[in-house]
């Protein structure tokens, strides 16, 4: 009997697999397969993450396929028969740090693109927060101050989306969703990707390579990080590159916290060079209580929740997995197969 282990009952309620999804997976099991649904809590999304529970460790001992929130090293090493890992995460997590996974034959697919719609709407909402000076409005409300004049001042940065030049770094499924929403409202959207020859999403005016990033930053009213974390993208927005942005620019990070130099970003915000920052990810999570980012009105800060979509997310994730499971059984190519050599 071939075994699938489903381990998606995360402790954060928004990412805890509903029973209906588990039932759909069990009902779709091909002949000769058993489905073990781990009922115990999965702590992979806790901050900081905790190790796997005893139930999951026992279940993977005979597993051929594992479907979970990434896969911690102890769990991977407890599964000698493992042939395929389907991660519910959009990235790679820590899986490629396991030498046996990185260099071995086990297939690795992720959920890239599944979170695109809610994250894109989160990004749009965050940018509107600053272009409509809602941070100013919140401050005035807290002070009990009626001051319409303040919204016309240059520091308020009120603008329309249609006058913005938006630069999206990473033009895969997530970046394409983000660009489409801004373009629909009239913004000029440009993209940066590792291999521009792979094409330009329909909503984008142009796509360039990383070698042209500096020139594009100098023209960007909004820069959005939506790329995978690799050696090339780590610390991508440092102090030098932040200084290239036009005064009043907005920085958005929904990718990985280590792509931005948080100290340099704080300084650029304090000095007024950067108008606002929409941050859903951080170099260290949870963000330390002493971080100065907490105190800045110019920062819209959320605790890595931009992908939450309680109703539609599970439908997309289930469809992705079931399609891949069918392809795996039939020996066809899998969707979202991670290229271990490049890291996404």
Buried (B, 14 or more C-beta within 10 A) or exposed (E): EBBBBBBBBBEBEEBBBBEEBBEBBBEBBEEEBEBBBBEBBBBBBEBEBBEBBEBBBEBBEBBBBBBBBBBBBEBBBBBEEBBBBBBBBBBBBBBBEBEEBBEEEBBBBBBBBBBBBBBBBBBBEBBEBBBBBBBBBEBBEEEEEEEEEBBEEEEBBEBEBEEBBBBBBBBBBBBBBBBBBBBEEEBBBBBBBBEBEEEBBEBBBEBBEBEBBEEBBBBBBBBBBBBBBBEEBEEBBBEEBBBBBBEBBBBBBBBBBBBBBBBBBBBBBEEEBBBBBBBBBBBEEEBEEEBBBEEBEBBBBBBBEBBBBEEEBBBBBBEBBBEBBEBBBEEEEBBBBBEBEEBB
